[in-house]
Amino acid sequence: MSDNHPNVAQAAPYPVEVEAGKTYWWCACGNSKQQPFCDGSHKGGPFLPQEYTADAAAKLFFCGCKRSANKPLCDGSHKKL
């Protein structure tokens, strides 16, 4: 992980079935062993997890490359890696 870019956890999104009203903490550093969600691996680093509360039950695609402009959801940025 550099100061400018987090580690790429995987060069594809993570499909996740989310529950309406539930809060999820997306890993922004790329180091979590519980991808795409935070396990505290960011501590001491420059990247903090991002809170996401689901509006409705749905299958969403969380960013795995950590470069999305639509964090925490995938915007296809992994295709440019």
PyMOL Python script that loads the backbone (N, CA, C, O; Angstrom):
from pymol import cmd

cmd.read_pdbstr("""\
ATOM      1  N   MET A   1       0.859  -1.183   0.000  1.00  0.00           N
ATOM      2  CA  MET A   1       0.000   0.000   0.000  1.00  0.00           C
ATOM      3  C   MET A   1       0.895   1.231   0.000  1.00  0.00           C
ATOM      4  O   MET A   1       1.804   1.347   0.822  1.00  0.00           O
ATOM      5  N   SER A   2       0.639   2.133  -0.908  1.00  0.00           N
ATOM      6  CA  SER A   2       1.352   3.402  -0.906  1.00  0.00           C
ATOM      7  C   SER A   2       0.458   4.446  -0.271  1.00  0.00           C
ATOM      8  O   SER A   2      -0.715   4.193   0.003  1.00  0.00           O
ATOM      9  N   ASP A   3       1.020   5.623  -0.038  1.00  0.00           N
ATOM     10  CA  ASP A   3       0.214   6.695   0.546  1.00  0.00           C
ATOM     11  C   ASP A   3      -0.863   7.176  -0.415  1.00  0.00           C
ATOM     12  O   ASP A   3      -1.878   7.725   0.014  1.00  0.00           O
ATOM     13  N   ASN A   4      -0.649   6.975  -1.717  1.00  0.00           N
ATOM     14  CA  ASN A   4      -1.590   7.468  -2.708  1.00  0.00           C
ATOM     15  C   ASN A   4      -2.652   6.463  -3.107  1.00  0.00           C
ATOM     16  O   ASN A   4      -3.773   6.844  -3.442  1.00  0.00           O
ATOM     17  N   HIS A   5      -2.309   5.170  -3.076  1.00  0.00           N
ATOM     18  CA  HIS A   5      -3.234   4.145  -3.539  1.00  0.00           C
ATOM     19  C   HIS A   5      -3.288   2.978  -2.558  1.00  0.00           C
ATOM     20  O   HIS A   5      -2.255   2.526  -2.065  1.00  0.00           O
ATOM     21  N   PRO A   6      -4.481   2.498  -2.282  1.00  0.00           N
ATOM     22  CA  PRO A   6      -4.600   1.299  -1.442  1.00  0.00           C
ATOM     23  C   PRO A   6      -4.216   0.058  -2.233  1.00  0.00           C
ATOM     24  O   PRO A   6      -4.094   0.103  -3.457  1.00  0.00           O
ATOM     25  N   ASN A   7      -4.030  -1.035  -1.535  1.00  0.00           N
ATOM     26  CA  ASN A   7      -3.758  -2.314  -2.189  1.00  0.00           C
ATOM     27  C   ASN A   7      -4.981  -2.778  -2.963  1.00  0.00           C
ATOM     28  O   ASN A   7      -6.114  -2.559  -2.536  1.00  0.00           O
ATOM     29  N   VAL A   8      -4.752  -3.414  -4.093  1.00  0.00           N
ATOM     30  CA  VAL A   8      -5.835  -4.007  -4.868  1.00  0.00           C
ATOM     31  C   VAL A   8      -6.151  -5.359  -4.227  1.00  0.00           C
ATOM     32  O   VAL A   8      -5.315  -6.263  -4.240  1.00  0.00           O
ATOM     33  N   ALA A   9      -7.346  -5.499  -3.671  1.00  0.00           N
ATOM     34  CA  ALA A   9      -7.737  -6.764  -3.045  1.00  0.00           C
ATOM     35  C   ALA A   9      -7.999  -7.809  -4.124  1.00  0.00           C
ATOM     36  O   ALA A   9      -7.575  -8.959  -4.001  1.00  0.00           O
ATOM     37  N   GLN A  10      -8.691  -7.408  -5.168  1.00  0.00           N
ATOM     38  CA  GLN A  10      -8.885  -8.236  -6.366  1.00  0.00           C
ATOM     39  C   GLN A  10      -9.321  -7.327  -7.495  1.00  0.00           C
ATOM     40  O   GLN A  10      -9.945  -6.292  -7.262  1.00  0.00           O
ATOM     41  N   ALA A  11      -8.993  -7.713  -8.719  1.00  0.00           N
ATOM     42  CA  ALA A  11      -9.300  -6.894  -9.890  1.00  0.00           C
ATOM     43  C   ALA A  11     -10.671  -7.252 -10.459  1.00  0.00           C
ATOM     44  O   ALA A  11     -10.828  -7.480 -11.658  1.00  0.00           O
ATOM     45  N   ALA A  12     -11.646  -7.293  -9.572  1.00  0.00           N
ATOM     46  CA  ALA A  12     -13.043  -7.567  -9.930  1.00  0.00           C
ATOM     47  C   ALA A  12     -13.897  -7.152  -8.736  1.00  0.00           C
ATOM     48  O   ALA A  12     -13.399  -7.081  -7.613  1.00  0.00           O
ATOM     49  N   PRO A  13     -15.172  -6.878  -8.970  1.00  0.00           N
ATOM     50  CA  PRO A  13     -16.038  -6.516  -7.845  1.00  0.00           C
ATOM     51  C   PRO A  13     -16.426  -7.739  -7.012  1.00  0.00           C
ATOM     52  O   PRO A  13     -16.306  -8.879  -7.459  1.00  0.00           O
ATOM     53  N   TYR A  14     -16.886  -7.476  -5.806  1.00  0.00           N
ATOM     54  CA  TYR A  14     -17.405  -8.519  -4.919  1.00  0.00           C
ATOM     55  C   TYR A  14     -18.934  -8.458  -4.939  1.00  0.00           C
ATOM     56  O   TYR A  14     -19.502  -7.463  -4.489  1.00  0.00           O
ATOM     57  N   PRO A  15     -19.613  -9.481  -5.441  1.00  0.00           N
ATOM     58  CA  PRO A  15     -21.082  -9.491  -5.395  1.00  0.00           C
ATOM     59  C   PRO A  15     -21.535  -9.815  -3.969  1.00  0.00           C
ATOM     60  O   PRO A  15     -21.086 -10.794  -3.373  1.00  0.00           O
ATOM     61  N   VAL A  16     -22.424  -8.987  -3.435  1.00  0.00           N
ATOM     62  CA  VAL A  16     -22.903  -9.153  -2.055  1.00  0.00           C
ATOM     63  C   VAL A  16     -24.413  -8.937  -2.019  1.00  0.00           C
ATOM     64  O   VAL A  16     -24.928  -7.956  -2.555  1.00  0.00           O
ATOM     65  N   GLU A  17     -25.104  -9.861  -1.384  1.00  0.00           N
ATOM     66  CA  GLU A  17     -26.542  -9.680  -1.122  1.00  0.00           C
ATOM     67  C   GLU A  17     -26.659  -8.856   0.150  1.00  0.00           C
ATOM     68  O   GLU A  17     -26.340  -9.344   1.234  1.00  0.00           O
ATOM     69  N   VAL A  18     -27.112  -7.610   0.032  1.00  0.00           N
ATOM     70  CA  VAL A  18     -27.242  -6.734   1.195  1.00  0.00           C
ATOM     71  C   VAL A  18     -28.675  -6.758   1.719  1.00  0.00           C
ATOM     72  O   VAL A  18     -29.621  -7.050   0.987  1.00  0.00           O
ATOM     73  N   GLU A  19     -28.807  -6.448   2.992  1.00  0.00           N
ATOM     74  CA  GLU A  19     -30.109  -6.396   3.645  1.00  0.00           C
ATOM     75  C   GLU A  19     -30.545  -4.949   3.829  1.00  0.00           C
ATOM     76  O   GLU A  19     -29.731  -4.101   4.195  1.00  0.00           O
ATOM     77  N   ALA A  20     -31.800  -4.660   3.583  1.00  0.00           N
ATOM     78  CA  ALA A  20     -32.338  -3.306   3.730  1.00  0.00           C
ATOM     79  C   ALA A  20     -32.102  -2.798   5.142  1.00  0.00           C
ATOM     80  O   ALA A  20     -32.400  -3.489   6.116  1.00  0.00           O
ATOM     81  N   GLY A  21     -31.565  -1.589   5.248  1.00  0.00           N
ATOM     82  CA  GLY A  21     -31.348  -0.940   6.528  1.00  0.00           C
ATOM     83  C   GLY A  21     -30.083  -1.368   7.254  1.00  0.00           C
ATOM     84  O   GLY A  21     -29.739  -0.773   8.275  1.00  0.00           O
ATOM     85  N   LYS A  22     -29.386  -2.371   6.766  1.00  0.00           N
ATOM     86  CA  LYS A  22     -28.171  -2.844   7.419  1.00  0.00           C
ATOM     87  C   LYS A  22     -26.983  -1.984   6.995  1.00  0.00           C
ATOM     88  O   LYS A  22     -26.888  -1.563   5.842  1.00  0.00           O
ATOM     89  N   THR A  23     -26.080  -1.729   7.943  1.00  0.00           N
ATOM     90  CA  THR A  23     -24.881  -0.950   7.674  1.00  0.00           C
ATOM     91  C   THR A  23     -23.700  -1.881   7.455  1.00  0.00           C
ATOM     92  O   THR A  23     -23.506  -2.848   8.191  1.00  0.00           O
ATOM     93  N   TYR A  24     -22.918  -1.571   6.432  1.00  0.00           N
ATOM     94  CA  TYR A  24     -21.740  -2.341   6.068  1.00  0.00           C
ATOM     95  C   TYR A  24     -20.539  -1.397   6.081  1.00  0.00           C
ATOM     96  O   TYR A  24     -20.667  -0.221   5.743  1.00  0.00           O
ATOM     97  N   TRP A  25     -19.381  -1.910   6.468  1.00  0.00           N
ATOM     98  CA  TRP A  25     -18.150  -1.120   6.478  1.00  0.00           C
ATOM     99  C   TRP A  25     -17.217  -1.690   5.413  1.00  0.00           C
ATOM    100  O   TRP A  25     -16.604  -2.740   5.601  1.00  0.00           O
ATOM    101  N   TRP A  26     -17.123  -0.977   4.295  1.00  0.00           N
ATOM    102  CA  TRP A  26     -16.319  -1.387   3.157  1.00  0.00           C
ATOM    103  C   TRP A  26     -14.838  -1.113   3.422  1.00  0.00           C
ATOM    104  O   TRP A  26     -14.471  -0.024   3.866  1.00  0.00           O
ATOM    105  N   CYS A  27     -14.004  -2.094   3.151  1.00  0.00           N
ATOM    106  CA  CYS A  27     -12.554  -1.960   3.306  1.00  0.00           C
ATOM    107  C   CYS A  27     -12.020  -1.034   2.217  1.00  0.00           C
ATOM    108  O   CYS A  27     -12.206  -1.297   1.029  1.00  0.00           O
ATOM    109  N   ALA A  28     -11.361   0.041   2.619  1.00  0.00           N
ATOM    110  CA  ALA A  28     -10.782   0.987   1.661  1.00  0.00           C
ATOM    111  C   ALA A  28      -9.284   0.784   1.479  1.00  0.00           C
ATOM    112  O   ALA A  28      -8.705   1.303   0.525  1.00  0.00           O
ATOM    113  N   CYS A  29      -8.643   0.030   2.385  1.00  0.00           N
ATOM    114  CA  CYS A  29      -7.182  -0.131   2.320  1.00  0.00           C
ATOM    115  C   CYS A  29      -6.755  -1.312   1.456  1.00  0.00           C
ATOM    116  O   CYS A  29      -5.634  -1.335   0.948  1.00  0.00           O
ATOM    117  N   GLY A  30      -7.640  -2.293   1.287  1.00  0.00           N
ATOM    118  CA  GLY A  30      -7.327  -3.476   0.502  1.00  0.00           C
ATOM    119  C   GLY A  30      -6.646  -4.586   1.280  1.00  0.00           C
ATOM    120  O   GLY A  30      -6.289  -5.609   0.697  1.00  0.00           O
ATOM    121  N   ASN A  31      -6.457  -4.413   2.579  1.00  0.00           N
ATOM    122  CA  ASN A  31      -5.730  -5.398   3.383  1.00  0.00           C
ATOM    123  C   ASN A  31      -6.611  -6.348   4.187  1.00  0.00           C
ATOM    124  O   ASN A  31      -6.110  -7.335   4.726  1.00  0.00           O
ATOM    125  N   SER A  32      -7.895  -6.080   4.279  1.00  0.00           N
ATOM    126  CA  SER A  32      -8.793  -6.901   5.087  1.00  0.00           C
ATOM    127  C   SER A  32      -8.825  -8.346   4.598  1.00  0.00           C
ATOM    128  O   SER A  32      -8.798  -8.601   3.394  1.00  0.00           O
ATOM    129  N   LYS A  33      -8.881  -9.270   5.518  1.00  0.00           N
ATOM    130  CA  LYS A  33      -9.030 -10.695   5.189  1.00  0.00           C
ATOM    131  C   LYS A  33     -10.515 -11.044   5.019  1.00  0.00           C
ATOM    132  O   LYS A  33     -10.851 -12.178   4.680  1.00  0.00           O
ATOM    133  N   GLN A  34     -11.401 -10.067   5.256  1.00  0.00           N
ATOM    134  CA  GLN A  34     -12.848 -10.267   5.138  1.00  0.00           C
ATOM    135  C   GLN A  34     -13.419  -9.432   3.995  1.00  0.00           C
ATOM    136  O   GLN A  34     -14.509  -8.873   4.118  1.00  0.00           O
ATOM    137  N   GLN A  35     -12.696  -9.347   2.896  1.00  0.00           N
ATOM    138  CA  GLN A  35     -13.122  -8.546   1.746  1.00  0.00           C
ATOM    139  C   GLN A  35     -14.540  -8.880   1.320  1.00  0.00           C
ATOM    140  O   GLN A  35     -14.939 -10.044   1.359  1.00  0.00           O
ATOM    141  N   PRO A  36     -15.309  -7.875   0.912  1.00  0.00           N
ATOM    142  CA  PRO A  36     -14.922  -6.493   0.702  1.00  0.00           C
ATOM    143  C   PRO A  36     -15.069  -5.630   1.949  1.00  0.00           C
ATOM    144  O   PRO A  36     -15.029  -4.403   1.861  1.00  0.00           O
ATOM    145  N   PHE A  37     -15.238  -6.252   3.092  1.00  0.00           N
ATOM    146  CA  PHE A  37     -15.516  -5.501   4.310  1.00  0.00           C
ATOM    147  C   PHE A  37     -14.308  -5.406   5.235  1.00  0.00           C
ATOM    148  O   PHE A  37     -13.372  -6.201   5.152  1.00  0.00           O
ATOM    149  N   CYS A  38     -14.355  -4.429   6.102  1.00  0.00           N
ATOM    150  CA  CYS A  38     -13.254  -4.100   7.005  1.00  0.00           C
ATOM    151  C   CYS A  38     -13.104  -5.122   8.131  1.00  0.00           C
ATOM    152  O   CYS A  38     -14.089  -5.602   8.691  1.00  0.00           O
ATOM    153  N   ASP A  39     -11.836  -5.445   8.451  1.00  0.00           N
ATOM    154  CA  ASP A  39     -11.525  -6.267   9.618  1.00  0.00           C
ATOM    155  C   ASP A  39     -10.554  -5.548  10.553  1.00  0.00           C
ATOM    156  O   ASP A  39     -10.021  -6.154  11.483  1.00  0.00           O
ATOM    157  N   GLY A  40     -10.324  -4.255  10.308  1.00  0.00           N
ATOM    158  CA  GLY A  40      -9.438  -3.456  11.147  1.00  0.00           C
ATOM    159  C   GLY A  40      -8.005  -3.400  10.652  1.00  0.00           C
ATOM    160  O   GLY A  40      -7.158  -2.793  11.307  1.00  0.00           O
ATOM    161  N   SER A  41      -7.711  -4.014   9.517  1.00  0.00           N
ATOM    162  CA  SER A  41      -6.343  -4.054   8.986  1.00  0.00           C
ATOM    163  C   SER A  41      -5.793  -2.681   8.612  1.00  0.00           C
ATOM    164  O   SER A  41      -4.582  -2.533   8.451  1.00  0.00           O
ATOM    165  N   HIS A  42      -6.642  -1.689   8.473  1.00  0.00           N
ATOM    166  CA  HIS A  42      -6.230  -0.343   8.073  1.00  0.00           C
ATOM    167  C   HIS A  42      -5.538   0.426   9.192  1.00  0.00           C
ATOM    168  O   HIS A  42      -4.899   1.444   8.927  1.00  0.00           O
ATOM    169  N   LYS A  43      -5.646  -0.031  10.419  1.00  0.00           N
ATOM    170  CA  LYS A  43      -5.145   0.731  11.569  1.00  0.00           C
ATOM    171  C   LYS A  43      -3.688   1.118  11.385  1.00  0.00           C
ATOM    172  O   LYS A  43      -2.836   0.283  11.079  1.00  0.00           O
ATOM    173  N   GLY A  44      -3.424   2.403  11.578  1.00  0.00           N
ATOM    174  CA  GLY A  44      -2.087   2.934  11.409  1.00  0.00           C
ATOM    175  C   GLY A  44      -1.790   3.393   9.990  1.00  0.00           C
ATOM    176  O   GLY A  44      -0.720   3.942   9.724  1.00  0.00           O
ATOM    177  N   GLY A  45      -2.718   3.175   9.089  1.00  0.00           N
ATOM    178  CA  GLY A  45      -2.520   3.574   7.689  1.00  0.00           C
ATOM    179  C   GLY A  45      -3.384   4.763   7.313  1.00  0.00           C
ATOM    180  O   GLY A  45      -4.169   5.247   8.129  1.00  0.00           O
ATOM    181  N   PRO A  46      -3.246   5.235   6.089  1.00  0.00           N
ATOM    182  CA  PRO A  46      -3.958   6.430   5.647  1.00  0.00           C
ATOM    183  C   PRO A  46      -5.398   6.196   5.172  1.00  0.00           C
ATOM    184  O   PRO A  46      -6.133   7.156   4.941  1.00  0.00           O
ATOM    185  N   PHE A  47      -5.805   4.927   5.025  1.00  0.00           N
ATOM    186  CA  PHE A  47      -7.132   4.644   4.476  1.00  0.00           C
ATOM    187  C   PHE A  47      -8.078   4.172   5.564  1.00  0.00           C
ATOM    188  O   PHE A  47      -7.724   3.326   6.385  1.00  0.00           O
ATOM    189  N   LEU A  48      -9.283   4.725   5.565  1.00  0.00           N
ATOM    190  CA  LEU A  48     -10.307   4.377   6.548  1.00  0.00           C
ATOM    191  C   LEU A  48     -11.477   3.687   5.865  1.00  0.00           C
ATOM    192  O   LEU A  48     -11.787   3.991   4.713  1.00  0.00           O
ATOM    193  N   PRO A  49     -12.136   2.756   6.565  1.00  0.00           N
ATOM    194  CA  PRO A  49     -13.288   2.082   5.960  1.00  0.00           C
ATOM    195  C   PRO A  49     -14.414   3.075   5.690  1.00  0.00           C
ATOM    196  O   PRO A  49     -14.504   4.126   6.326  1.00  0.00           O
ATOM    197  N   GLN A  50     -15.251   2.728   4.755  1.00  0.00           N
ATOM    198  CA  GLN A  50     -16.373   3.589   4.383  1.00  0.00           C
ATOM    199  C   GLN A  50     -17.680   2.923   4.772  1.00  0.00           C
ATOM    200  O   GLN A  50     -17.924   1.758   4.456  1.00  0.00           O
ATOM    201  N   GLU A  51     -18.508   3.679   5.456  1.00  0.00           N
ATOM    202  CA  GLU A  51     -19.827   3.188   5.881  1.00  0.00           C
ATOM    203  C   GLU A  51     -20.785   3.186   4.695  1.00  0.00           C
ATOM    204  O   GLU A  51     -20.815   4.126   3.901  1.00  0.00           O
ATOM    205  N   TYR A  52     -21.563   2.118   4.591  1.00  0.00           N
ATOM    206  CA  TYR A  52     -22.597   2.019   3.554  1.00  0.00           C
ATOM    207  C   TYR A  52     -23.831   1.397   4.186  1.00  0.00           C
ATOM    208  O   TYR A  52     -23.760   0.298   4.736  1.00  0.00           O
ATOM    209  N   THR A  53     -24.959   2.090   4.111  1.00  0.00           N
ATOM    210  CA  THR A  53     -26.223   1.563   4.611  1.00  0.00           C
ATOM    211  C   THR A  53     -27.124   1.270   3.424  1.00  0.00           C
ATOM    212  O   THR A  53     -27.413   2.150   2.612  1.00  0.00           O
ATOM    213  N   ALA A  54     -27.557   0.039   3.335  1.00  0.00           N
ATOM    214  CA  ALA A  54     -28.379  -0.396   2.198  1.00  0.00           C
ATOM    215  C   ALA A  54     -29.790   0.177   2.293  1.00  0.00           C
ATOM    216  O   ALA A  54     -30.442   0.081   3.333  1.00  0.00           O
ATOM    217  N   ASP A  55     -30.249   0.771   1.202  1.00  0.00           N
ATOM    218  CA  ASP A  55     -31.608   1.317   1.133  1.00  0.00           C
ATOM    219  C   ASP A  55     -32.638   0.202   0.986  1.00  0.00           C
ATOM    220  O   ASP A  55     -33.760   0.307   1.480  1.00  0.00           O
ATOM    221  N   ALA A  56     -32.235  -0.868   0.297  1.00  0.00           N
ATOM    222  CA  ALA A  56     -33.143  -1.980   0.019  1.00  0.00           C
ATOM    223  C   ALA A  56     -32.335  -3.266  -0.075  1.00  0.00           C
ATOM    224  O   ALA A  56     -31.123  -3.241  -0.288  1.00  0.00           O
ATOM    225  N   ALA A  57     -33.016  -4.377   0.086  1.00  0.00           N
ATOM    226  CA  ALA A  57     -32.374  -5.675  -0.115  1.00  0.00           C
ATOM    227  C   ALA A  57     -32.060  -5.805  -1.607  1.00  0.00           C
ATOM    228  O   ALA A  57     -32.930  -5.602  -2.454  1.00  0.00           O
ATOM    229  N   ALA A  58     -30.807  -6.144  -1.917  1.00  0.00           N
ATOM    230  CA  ALA A  58     -30.403  -6.229  -3.318  1.00  0.00           C
ATOM    231  C   ALA A  58     -29.044  -6.906  -3.416  1.00  0.00           C
ATOM    232  O   ALA A  58     -28.332  -7.064  -2.425  1.00  0.00           O
ATOM    233  N   LYS A  59     -28.707  -7.299  -4.631  1.00  0.00           N
ATOM    234  CA  LYS A  59     -27.357  -7.788  -4.902  1.00  0.00           C
ATOM    235  C   LYS A  59     -26.565  -6.604  -5.435  1.00  0.00           C
ATOM    236  O   LYS A  59     -26.887  -6.053  -6.488  1.00  0.00           O
ATOM    237  N   LEU A  60     -25.525  -6.215  -4.699  1.00  0.00           N
ATOM    238  CA  LEU A  60     -24.686  -5.093  -5.089  1.00  0.00           C
ATOM    239  C   LEU A  60     -23.276  -5.586  -5.362  1.00  0.00           C
ATOM    240  O   LEU A  60     -22.878  -6.656  -4.903  1.00  0.00           O
ATOM    241  N   PHE A  61     -22.535  -4.799  -6.108  1.00  0.00           N
ATOM    242  CA  PHE A  61     -21.168  -5.152  -6.455  1.00  0.00           C
ATOM    243  C   PHE A  61     -20.218  -4.144  -5.818  1.00  0.00           C
ATOM    244  O   PHE A  61     -20.079  -3.013  -6.284  1.00  0.00           O
ATOM    245  N   PHE A  62     -19.563  -4.587  -4.732  1.00  0.00           N
ATOM    246  CA  PHE A  62     -18.633  -3.737  -4.000  1.00  0.00           C
ATOM    247  C   PHE A  62     -17.269  -3.764  -4.687  1.00  0.00           C
ATOM    248  O   PHE A  62     -16.813  -4.812  -5.142  1.00  0.00           O
ATOM    249  N   CYS A  63     -16.630  -2.607  -4.755  1.00  0.00           N
ATOM    250  CA  CYS A  63     -15.338  -2.454  -5.409  1.00  0.00           C
ATOM    251  C   CYS A  63     -14.281  -3.335  -4.755  1.00  0.00           C
ATOM    252  O   CYS A  63     -14.138  -3.346  -3.532  1.00  0.00           O
ATOM    253  N   GLY A  64     -13.545  -4.068  -5.576  1.00  0.00           N
ATOM    254  CA  GLY A  64     -12.450  -4.902  -5.092  1.00  0.00           C
ATOM    255  C   GLY A  64     -11.086  -4.296  -5.372  1.00  0.00           C
ATOM    256  O   GLY A  64     -10.111  -4.616  -4.693  1.00  0.00           O
ATOM    257  N   CYS A  65     -11.011  -3.418  -6.376  1.00  0.00           N
ATOM    258  CA  CYS A  65      -9.722  -2.822  -6.730  1.00  0.00           C
ATOM    259  C   CYS A  65      -9.412  -1.588  -5.887  1.00  0.00           C
ATOM    260  O   CYS A  65      -8.275  -1.117  -5.859  1.00  0.00           O
ATOM    261  N   LYS A  66     -10.423  -1.073  -5.204  1.00  0.00           N
ATOM    262  CA  LYS A  66     -10.299   0.086  -4.312  1.00  0.00           C
ATOM    263  C   LYS A  66     -10.036   1.392  -5.052  1.00  0.00           C
ATOM    264  O   LYS A  66      -9.577   2.362  -4.449  1.00  0.00           O
ATOM    265  N   ARG A  67     -10.323   1.428  -6.355  1.00  0.00           N
ATOM    266  CA  ARG A  67     -10.082   2.624  -7.168  1.00  0.00           C
ATOM    267  C   ARG A  67     -11.374   3.272  -7.686  1.00  0.00           C
ATOM    268  O   ARG A  67     -11.312   4.284  -8.383  1.00  0.00           O
ATOM    269  N   SER A  68     -12.523   2.715  -7.361  1.00  0.00           N
ATOM    270  CA  SER A  68     -13.801   3.212  -7.874  1.00  0.00           C
ATOM    271  C   SER A  68     -14.038   4.678  -7.511  1.00  0.00           C
ATOM    272  O   SER A  68     -13.697   5.112  -6.411  1.00  0.00           O
ATOM    273  N   ALA A  69     -14.615   5.429  -8.428  1.00  0.00           N
ATOM    274  CA  ALA A  69     -15.036   6.798  -8.146  1.00  0.00           C
ATOM    275  C   ALA A  69     -16.404   6.782  -7.474  1.00  0.00           C
ATOM    276  O   ALA A  69     -16.888   7.822  -7.025  1.00  0.00           O
ATOM    277  N   ASN A  70     -17.028   5.613  -7.402  1.00  0.00           N
ATOM    278  CA  ASN A  70     -18.359   5.438  -6.815  1.00  0.00           C
ATOM    279  C   ASN A  70     -18.275   4.578  -5.544  1.00  0.00           C
ATOM    280  O   ASN A  70     -19.160   3.766  -5.273  1.00  0.00           O
ATOM    281  N   LYS A  71     -17.202   4.769  -4.776  1.00  0.00           N
ATOM    282  CA  LYS A  71     -16.974   3.961  -3.572  1.00  0.00           C
ATOM    283  C   LYS A  71     -18.183   3.969  -2.658  1.00  0.00           C
ATOM    284  O   LYS A  71     -18.779   5.028  -2.464  1.00  0.00           O
ATOM    285  N   PRO A  72     -18.567   2.860  -2.097  1.00  0.00           N
ATOM    286  CA  PRO A  72     -17.870   1.590  -2.086  1.00  0.00           C
ATOM    287  C   PRO A  72     -18.259   0.652  -3.232  1.00  0.00           C
ATOM    288  O   PRO A  72     -17.800  -0.489  -3.282  1.00  0.00           O
ATOM    289  N   LEU A  73     -19.094   1.122  -4.140  1.00  0.00           N
ATOM    290  CA  LEU A  73     -19.565   0.244  -5.213  1.00  0.00           C
ATOM    291  C   LEU A  73     -18.672   0.322  -6.439  1.00  0.00           C
ATOM    292  O   LEU A  73     -18.017   1.335  -6.684  1.00  0.00           O
ATOM    293  N   CYS A  74     -18.655  -0.738  -7.191  1.00  0.00           N
ATOM    294  CA  CYS A  74     -17.818  -0.847  -8.392  1.00  0.00           C
ATOM    295  C   CYS A  74     -18.309   0.095  -9.494  1.00  0.00           C
ATOM    296  O   CYS A  74     -19.512   0.234  -9.720  1.00  0.00           O
ATOM    297  N   ASP A  75     -17.360   0.735 -10.170  1.00  0.00           N
ATOM    298  CA  ASP A  75     -17.697   1.548 -11.339  1.00  0.00           C
ATOM    299  C   ASP A  75     -16.940   1.088 -12.580  1.00  0.00           C
ATOM    300  O   ASP A  75     -16.941   1.773 -13.603  1.00  0.00           O
ATOM    301  N   GLY A  76     -16.289  -0.081 -12.488  1.00  0.00           N
ATOM    302  CA  GLY A  76     -15.536  -0.610 -13.626  1.00  0.00           C
ATOM    303  C   GLY A  76     -14.084  -0.181 -13.661  1.00  0.00           C
ATOM    304  O   GLY A  76     -13.379  -0.500 -14.618  1.00  0.00           O
ATOM    305  N   SER A  77     -13.613   0.536 -12.646  1.00  0.00           N
ATOM    306  CA  SER A  77     -12.221   1.021 -12.633  1.00  0.00           C
ATOM    307  C   SER A  77     -11.206  -0.111 -12.712  1.00  0.00           C
ATOM    308  O   SER A  77     -10.090   0.096 -13.188  1.00  0.00           O
ATOM    309  N   HIS A  78     -11.577  -1.308 -12.253  1.00  0.00           N
ATOM    310  CA  HIS A  78     -10.657  -2.455 -12.295  1.00  0.00           C
ATOM    311  C   HIS A  78     -10.245  -2.819 -13.714  1.00  0.00           C
ATOM    312  O   HIS A  78      -9.209  -3.451 -13.921  1.00  0.00           O
ATOM    313  N   LYS A  79     -11.050  -2.425 -14.685  1.00  0.00           N
ATOM    314  CA  LYS A  79     -10.740  -2.745 -16.083  1.00  0.00           C
ATOM    315  C   LYS A  79      -9.553  -1.921 -16.607  1.00  0.00           C
ATOM    316  O   LYS A  79      -8.985  -2.240 -17.651  1.00  0.00           O
ATOM    317  N   LYS A  80      -9.180  -0.849 -15.864  1.00  0.00           N
ATOM    318  CA  LYS A  80      -8.077   0.016 -16.267  1.00  0.00           C
ATOM    319  C   LYS A  80      -6.767  -0.335 -15.570  1.00  0.00           C
ATOM    320  O   LYS A  80      -5.743   0.302 -15.817  1.00  0.00           O
ATOM    321  N   LEU A  81      -6.793  -1.346 -14.698  1.00  0.00           N
ATOM    322  CA  LEU A  81      -5.567  -1.711 -13.951  1.00  0.00           C
ATOM    323  C   LEU A  81      -4.584  -2.440 -14.838  1.00  0.00           C
ATOM    324  O   LEU A  81      -3.505  -2.820 -14.382  1.00  0.00           O
TER     325      LEU A  81
END
""", "prot")
cmd.dss("prot")
cmd.show_as("cartoon", "prot")
cmd.util.cbc("prot")
cmd.orient("prot")
